[in-house]
Amino acid sequence: HTLSGDYAEYGECHIRPDRLLIYKITEESLVLTLERTGTHSDLFKK
């Protein structure tokens, strides 16, 4: 699903129960950019 805040242009996918993959799809050139992977706390801690 899509994210908000600093990751508003990105989506996320659960690849394990507490392991996320953050990605961005650029439609103009059909590119999938895999941005980050980690646990919820690794990726979204403030």
C-alpha distance matrix in Angstrom:
0.0 3.8 6.6 10.2 13.7 14.8 11.4 10.7 10.9 8.6 5.3 5.6 6.9 9.7 12.9 15.1 15.1 15.2 14.4 11.2 10.8 9.8 10.1 11.1 12.2 15.5 16.4 20.0 20.9 18.3 17.5 14.7 15.2 14.3 14.6 14.8 14.8 16.0 15.9 14.2 17.7 18.2 15.2 15.1 18.8 20.8
3.8 0.0 3.8 7.0 10.5 11.6 8.3 7.0 7.5 5.9 4.1 6.4 9.3 12.3 15.4 17.7 17.7 17.1 16.0 12.5 11.7 9.4 9.4 9.5 11.0 13.8 15.0 18.4 19.6 17.6 16.7 14.2 14.3 13.9 13.5 14.2 15.1 16.5 16.7 14.7 17.7 18.0 14.5 14.1 17.8 19.2
6.6 3.8 0.0 3.8 7.1 8.4 5.6 5.0 7.2 5.9 5.7 7.1 10.5 12.9 16.1 17.9 17.6 16.3 15.4 12.0 11.8 9.1 10.1 10.5 12.9 15.5 17.4 20.4 21.5 19.9 18.5 15.9 15.1 14.4 12.9 13.1 14.2 15.1 15.1 12.6 15.0 15.5 11.9 10.9 14.4 15.5
10.2 7.0 3.8 0.0 3.8 6.4 5.3 4.0 7.6 8.1 9.1 10.7 14.2 16.4 19.6 21.1 20.5 18.8 18.2 15.0 14.9 11.9 12.9 12.8 15.3 17.2 19.1 21.7 23.2 22.2 20.7 18.5 17.3 16.9 14.9 15.2 16.6 17.2 17.0 14.2 15.8 16.4 12.9 11.0 14.0 14.2
13.7 10.5 7.1 3.8 0.0 3.8 5.3 5.3 8.9 9.9 11.8 13.3 16.9 18.9 21.8 23.2 22.6 20.3 19.6 16.7 16.5 13.4 14.6 14.3 17.1 18.6 20.9 23.1 24.5 23.9 22.1 20.1 18.4 18.0 15.3 15.5 17.3 17.7 17.7 14.9 15.7 16.0 12.6 10.4 12.7 12.0
14.8 11.6 8.4 6.4 3.8 0.0 3.8 5.7 8.1 8.9 11.6 13.0 16.7 18.7 21.2 22.8 22.7 20.1 18.9 15.9 15.2 11.8 12.9 12.6 15.8 17.1 19.9 21.8 22.8 22.4 20.2 18.3 16.0 15.6 12.6 13.0 15.4 16.1 16.8 14.6 15.2 14.6 11.1 9.8 12.1 11.5
11.4 8.3 5.6 5.3 5.3 3.8 0.0 3.8 5.6 5.3 7.8 9.4 13.1 15.6 18.0 20.0 20.2 18.0 16.5 13.1 12.1 8.6 9.4 9.3 12.5 14.3 17.1 19.4 20.3 19.4 17.3 15.0 13.1 12.7 10.1 10.8 13.0 14.3 15.2 13.3 14.8 14.1 10.3 9.7 12.9 13.4
10.7 7.0 5.0 4.0 5.3 5.7 3.8 0.0 3.8 5.5 8.0 10.7 14.4 17.2 19.9 22.1 22.1 20.4 19.1 15.6 14.5 11.0 10.9 9.8 12.2 13.6 15.7 18.1 19.6 18.8 17.4 15.6 14.5 14.8 12.9 14.1 16.2 17.6 18.3 16.1 17.8 17.6 13.8 12.8 16.0 16.1
10.9 7.5 7.2 7.6 8.9 8.1 5.6 3.8 0.0 3.8 7.1 10.5 14.0 17.3 19.6 22.2 22.9 21.5 19.6 15.8 13.9 10.2 8.9 6.7 8.7 9.8 12.1 14.3 15.8 15.1 13.8 12.3 11.5 12.5 11.2 13.3 15.9 18.1 19.4 17.8 19.8 19.0 15.2 15.1 18.4 18.9
8.6 5.9 5.9 8.1 9.9 8.9 5.3 5.5 3.8 0.0 3.8 6.9 10.3 13.6 15.8 18.5 19.4 18.0 15.9 12.2 10.1 6.5 5.5 4.7 7.6 10.1 12.6 15.4 16.1 14.7 12.8 10.5 9.4 9.6 8.6 10.3 12.5 14.8 16.2 14.9 17.3 16.4 12.7 13.2 16.8 18.0
5.3 4.1 5.7 9.1 11.8 11.6 7.8 8.0 7.1 3.8 0.0 3.8 7.0 10.4 12.9 15.7 16.5 15.7 13.8 10.0 8.3 5.7 5.3 6.2 8.3 11.6 13.5 16.9 17.4 15.2 13.6 10.7 10.4 9.8 9.7 10.7 11.7 13.8 14.8 13.6 16.7 16.2 12.8 13.4 17.2 19.0
5.6 6.4 7.1 10.7 13.3 13.0 9.4 10.7 10.5 6.9 3.8 0.0 3.8 6.8 9.4 11.9 12.7 12.0 10.1 6.4 5.4 4.5 6.1 8.7 11.0 14.6 16.6 20.0 20.0 17.5 15.6 12.2 11.6 9.7 9.7 9.4 9.3 10.9 11.6 10.7 14.1 13.8 10.9 11.9 15.7 18.1
6.9 9.3 10.5 14.2 16.9 16.7 13.1 14.4 14.0 10.3 7.0 3.8 0.0 3.8 6.2 9.0 10.3 10.5 8.6 5.6 5.2 6.7 8.1 11.1 12.8 16.6 18.2 21.7 21.4 18.4 16.6 13.0 13.0 10.6 11.6 10.8 9.5 10.9 11.4 11.4 15.1 14.9 12.7 14.1 17.7 20.5
9.7 12.3 12.9 16.4 18.9 18.7 15.6 17.2 17.3 13.6 10.4 6.8 3.8 0.0 3.8 5.5 6.5 7.2 5.9 4.6 6.4 9.0 11.3 14.6 16.5 20.3 22.0 25.4 24.9 21.9 20.0 16.3 16.0 13.1 13.8 12.0 9.6 9.9 9.5 9.9 13.6 13.8 12.5 14.1 17.2 20.4
12.9 15.4 16.1 19.6 21.8 21.2 18.0 19.9 19.6 15.8 12.9 9.4 6.2 3.8 0.0 3.8 7.0 8.0 5.7 5.8 6.7 10.3 12.2 15.8 17.5 21.2 22.9 26.3 25.2 22.1 20.0 16.2 15.9 12.7 14.0 12.1 9.2 9.7 10.2 11.9 15.2 14.7 14.0 16.3 19.1 22.5
15.1 17.7 17.9 21.1 23.2 22.8 20.0 22.1 22.2 18.5 15.7 11.9 9.0 5.5 3.8 0.0 3.8 5.5 4.8 7.0 9.4 13.0 15.5 19.1 21.1 24.8 26.6 29.9 29.0 25.9 23.7 19.9 19.4 16.0 16.7 14.2 10.7 9.9 9.2 11.0 14.0 14.2 14.3 16.4 18.6 22.3
15.1 17.7 17.6 20.5 22.6 22.7 20.2 22.1 22.9 19.4 16.5 12.7 10.3 6.5 7.0 3.8 0.0 3.8 5.9 8.2 11.4 14.4 17.3 20.8 22.9 26.7 28.5 31.9 31.3 28.3 26.2 22.5 21.8 18.5 18.7 16.0 12.7 11.0 8.9 9.8 12.7 13.9 14.2 15.5 17.5 21.1
15.2 17.1 16.3 18.8 20.3 20.1 18.0 20.4 21.5 18.0 15.7 12.0 10.5 7.2 8.0 5.5 3.8 0.0 3.8 6.5 10.2 12.8 16.2 19.8 22.4 26.0 28.2 31.5 30.9 28.2 25.8 22.0 20.7 17.3 16.8 13.7 10.4 7.9 5.2 6.4 9.0 10.1 10.8 12.2 13.9 17.6
14.4 16.0 15.4 18.2 19.6 18.9 16.5 19.1 19.6 15.9 13.8 10.1 8.6 5.9 5.7 4.8 5.9 3.8 0.0 3.8 7.0 10.0 13.3 17.0 19.6 23.1 25.5 28.7 27.8 25.1 22.5 18.7 17.3 13.8 13.5 10.4 6.9 5.3 4.6 7.0 9.8 9.5 9.6 12.0 14.2 17.8
11.2 12.5 12.0 15.0 16.7 15.9 13.1 15.6 15.8 12.2 10.0 6.4 5.6 4.6 5.8 7.0 8.2 6.5 3.8 0.0 3.8 6.4 9.7 13.3 16.0 19.6 22.0 25.1 24.5 21.9 19.4 15.6 14.2 10.9 10.6 8.1 5.5 5.5 6.0 7.0 10.3 9.7 8.3 10.6 13.6 16.9
10.8 11.7 11.8 14.9 16.5 15.2 12.1 14.5 13.9 10.1 8.3 5.4 5.2 6.4 6.7 9.4 11.4 10.2 7.0 3.8 0.0 3.8 6.4 10.2 12.8 16.2 18.8 21.8 20.9 18.4 15.7 11.9 10.5 7.2 7.5 5.9 4.5 7.0 9.0 10.0 13.0 11.6 9.6 12.2 15.4 18.3
9.8 9.4 9.1 11.9 13.4 11.8 8.6 11.0 10.2 6.5 5.7 4.5 6.7 9.0 10.3 13.0 14.4 12.8 10.0 6.4 3.8 0.0 3.8 7.2 10.4 13.6 16.4 19.3 18.8 16.7 14.0 10.5 8.7 6.2 5.4 5.1 6.1 8.8 10.8 10.8 13.5 12.0 9.0 11.1 14.6 16.9
10.1 9.4 10.1 12.9 14.6 12.9 9.4 10.9 8.9 5.5 5.3 6.1 8.1 11.3 12.2 15.5 17.3 16.2 13.3 9.7 6.4 3.8 0.0 3.8 6.8 10.0 12.8 15.6 15.0 12.9 10.3 6.9 5.6 4.5 5.2 7.2 9.0 12.2 14.5 14.5 17.2 15.6 12.5 14.4 18.0 19.9
11.1 9.5 10.5 12.8 14.3 12.6 9.3 9.8 6.7 4.7 6.2 8.7 11.1 14.6 15.8 19.1 20.8 19.8 17.0 13.3 10.2 7.2 3.8 0.0 3.8 6.5 9.5 12.2 12.1 10.5 8.2 5.9 5.2 6.6 7.1 10.1 12.5 15.7 17.9 17.6 20.1 18.5 15.1 16.6 20.1 21.5
12.2 11.0 12.9 15.3 17.1 15.8 12.5 12.2 8.7 7.6 8.3 11.0 12.8 16.5 17.5 21.1 22.9 22.4 19.6 16.0 12.8 10.4 6.8 3.8 0.0 3.8 6.0 9.1 9.1 7.1 5.8 4.6 6.3 8.8 10.3 13.5 15.6 18.9 21.1 20.9 23.6 22.1 18.8 20.2 23.8 25.2
15.5 13.8 15.5 17.2 18.6 17.1 14.3 13.6 9.8 10.1 11.6 14.6 16.6 20.3 21.2 24.8 26.7 26.0 23.1 19.6 16.2 13.6 10.0 6.5 3.8 0.0 3.8 5.7 6.1 5.7 5.2 6.4 7.9 11.3 12.4 16.0 18.6 22.0 24.4 24.1 26.5 24.9 21.5 22.8 26.2 27.2
16.4 15.0 17.4 19.1 20.9 19.9 17.1 15.7 12.1 12.6 13.5 16.6 18.2 22.0 22.9 26.6 28.5 28.2 25.5 22.0 18.8 16.4 12.8 9.5 6.0 3.8 0.0 3.8 5.5 4.8 6.8 8.7 11.1 14.3 15.9 19.3 21.6 25.0 27.1 26.7 29.4 28.0 24.6 25.7 29.2 30.3
20.0 18.4 20.4 21.7 23.1 21.8 19.4 18.1 14.3 15.4 16.9 20.0 21.7 25.4 26.3 29.9 31.9 31.5 28.7 25.1 21.8 19.3 15.6 12.2 9.1 5.7 3.8 0.0 3.8 5.9 8.0 10.9 13.0 16.6 18.0 21.6 24.2 27.7 30.1 29.7 32.2 30.6 27.2 28.3 31.7 32.5
20.9 19.6 21.5 23.2 24.5 22.8 20.3 19.6 15.8 16.1 17.4 20.0 21.4 24.9 25.2 29.0 31.3 30.9 27.8 24.5 20.9 18.8 15.0 12.1 9.1 6.1 5.5 3.8 0.0 3.8 5.6 9.2 11.3 15.0 16.8 20.5 23.0 26.7 29.4 29.5 32.0 30.0 26.8 28.5 31.8 32.9
18.3 17.6 19.9 22.2 23.9 22.4 19.4 18.8 15.1 14.7 15.2 17.5 18.4 21.9 22.1 25.9 28.3 28.2 25.1 21.9 18.4 16.7 12.9 10.5 7.1 5.7 4.8 5.9 3.8 0.0 3.8 6.7 9.8 13.1 15.5 18.9 21.0 24.6 27.2 27.4 30.2 28.4 25.3 27.0 30.5 31.9
17.5 16.7 18.5 20.7 22.1 20.2 17.3 17.4 13.8 12.8 13.6 15.6 16.6 20.0 20.0 23.7 26.2 25.8 22.5 19.4 15.7 14.0 10.3 8.2 5.8 5.2 6.8 8.0 5.6 3.8 0.0 3.8 6.3 9.7 12.1 15.5 17.8 21.5 24.3 24.8 27.3 25.2 22.3 24.3 27.7 29.2
14.7 14.2 15.9 18.5 20.1 18.3 15.0 15.6 12.3 10.5 10.7 12.2 13.0 16.3 16.2 19.9 22.5 22.0 18.7 15.6 11.9 10.5 6.9 5.9 4.6 6.4 8.7 10.9 9.2 6.7 3.8 0.0 3.8 6.4 9.2 12.3 14.3 17.9 20.7 21.3 23.9 21.9 19.1 21.2 24.7 26.4
15.2 14.3 15.1 17.3 18.4 16.0 13.1 14.5 11.5 9.4 10.4 11.6 13.0 16.0 15.9 19.4 21.8 20.7 17.3 14.2 10.5 8.7 5.6 5.2 6.3 7.9 11.1 13.0 11.3 9.8 6.3 3.8 0.0 3.8 5.8 9.3 11.9 15.6 18.6 19.3 21.5 19.2 16.4 18.7 21.9 23.6
14.3 13.9 14.4 16.9 18.0 15.6 12.7 14.8 12.5 9.6 9.8 9.7 10.6 13.1 12.7 16.0 18.5 17.3 13.8 10.9 7.2 6.2 4.5 6.6 8.8 11.3 14.3 16.6 15.0 13.1 9.7 6.4 3.8 0.0 3.8 6.2 8.2 12.0 15.1 16.2 18.4 16.0 13.6 16.4 19.5 21.6
14.6 13.5 12.9 14.9 15.3 12.6 10.1 12.9 11.2 8.6 9.7 9.7 11.6 13.8 14.0 16.7 18.7 16.8 13.5 10.6 7.5 5.4 5.2 7.1 10.3 12.4 15.9 18.0 16.8 15.5 12.1 9.2 5.8 3.8 0.0 3.8 7.2 10.6 13.7 14.4 16.1 13.5 10.9 13.5 16.4 18.3
14.8 14.2 13.1 15.2 15.5 13.0 10.8 14.1 13.3 10.3 10.7 9.4 10.8 12.0 12.1 14.2 16.0 13.7 10.4 8.1 5.9 5.1 7.2 10.1 13.5 16.0 19.3 21.6 20.5 18.9 15.5 12.3 9.3 6.2 3.8 0.0 3.8 6.8 10.1 11.3 12.8 10.0 7.9 11.1 13.8 16.1
14.8 15.1 14.2 16.6 17.3 15.4 13.0 16.2 15.9 12.5 11.7 9.3 9.5 9.6 9.2 10.7 12.7 10.4 6.9 5.5 4.5 6.1 9.0 12.5 15.6 18.6 21.6 24.2 23.0 21.0 17.8 14.3 11.9 8.2 7.2 3.8 0.0 3.8 7.2 9.3 11.2 8.7 7.5 11.1 13.5 16.5
16.0 16.5 15.1 17.2 17.7 16.1 14.3 17.6 18.1 14.8 13.8 10.9 10.9 9.9 9.7 9.9 11.0 7.9 5.3 5.5 7.0 8.8 12.2 15.7 18.9 22.0 25.0 27.7 26.7 24.6 21.5 17.9 15.6 12.0 10.6 6.8 3.8 0.0 3.8 6.6 8.0 5.7 6.0 9.4 11.3 14.7
15.9 16.7 15.1 17.0 17.7 16.8 15.2 18.3 19.4 16.2 14.8 11.6 11.4 9.5 10.2 9.2 8.9 5.2 4.6 6.0 9.0 10.8 14.5 17.9 21.1 24.4 27.1 30.1 29.4 27.2 24.3 20.7 18.6 15.1 13.7 10.1 7.2 3.8 0.0 3.8 5.4 5.1 6.2 8.5 9.9 13.6
14.2 14.7 12.6 14.2 14.9 14.6 13.3 16.1 17.8 14.9 13.6 10.7 11.4 9.9 11.9 11.0 9.8 6.4 7.0 7.0 10.0 10.8 14.5 17.6 20.9 24.1 26.7 29.7 29.5 27.4 24.8 21.3 19.3 16.2 14.4 11.3 9.3 6.6 3.8 0.0 3.8 5.5 5.4 5.8 7.7 11.3
17.7 17.7 15.0 15.8 15.7 15.2 14.8 17.8 19.8 17.3 16.7 14.1 15.1 13.6 15.2 14.0 12.7 9.0 9.8 10.3 13.0 13.5 17.2 20.1 23.6 26.5 29.4 32.2 32.0 30.2 27.3 23.9 21.5 18.4 16.1 12.8 11.2 8.0 5.4 3.8 0.0 3.8 5.5 5.4 5.2 8.9
18.2 18.0 15.5 16.4 16.0 14.6 14.1 17.6 19.0 16.4 16.2 13.8 14.9 13.8 14.7 14.2 13.9 10.1 9.5 9.7 11.6 12.0 15.6 18.5 22.1 24.9 28.0 30.6 30.0 28.4 25.2 21.9 19.2 16.0 13.5 10.0 8.7 5.7 5.1 5.5 3.8 0.0 3.8 6.0 6.1 9.6
15.2 14.5 11.9 12.9 12.6 11.1 10.3 13.8 15.2 12.7 12.8 10.9 12.7 12.5 14.0 14.3 14.2 10.8 9.6 8.3 9.6 9.0 12.5 15.1 18.8 21.5 24.6 27.2 26.8 25.3 22.3 19.1 16.4 13.6 10.9 7.9 7.5 6.0 6.2 5.4 5.5 3.8 0.0 3.8 6.1 9.1
15.1 14.1 10.9 11.0 10.4 9.8 9.7 12.8 15.1 13.2 13.4 11.9 14.1 14.1 16.3 16.4 15.5 12.2 12.0 10.6 12.2 11.1 14.4 16.6 20.2 22.8 25.7 28.3 28.5 27.0 24.3 21.2 18.7 16.4 13.5 11.1 11.1 9.4 8.5 5.8 5.4 6.0 3.8 0.0 3.8 6.4
18.8 17.8 14.4 14.0 12.7 12.1 12.9 16.0 18.4 16.8 17.2 15.7 17.7 17.2 19.1 18.6 17.5 13.9 14.2 13.6 15.4 14.6 18.0 20.1 23.8 26.2 29.2 31.7 31.8 30.5 27.7 24.7 21.9 19.5 16.4 13.8 13.5 11.3 9.9 7.7 5.2 6.1 6.1 3.8 0.0 3.8
20.8 19.2 15.5 14.2 12.0 11.5 13.4 16.1 18.9 18.0 19.0 18.1 20.5 20.4 22.5 22.3 21.1 17.6 17.8 16.9 18.3 16.9 19.9 21.5 25.2 27.2 30.3 32.5 32.9 31.9 29.2 26.4 23.6 21.6 18.3 16.1 16.5 14.7 13.6 11.3 8.9 9.6 9.1 6.4 3.8 0.0
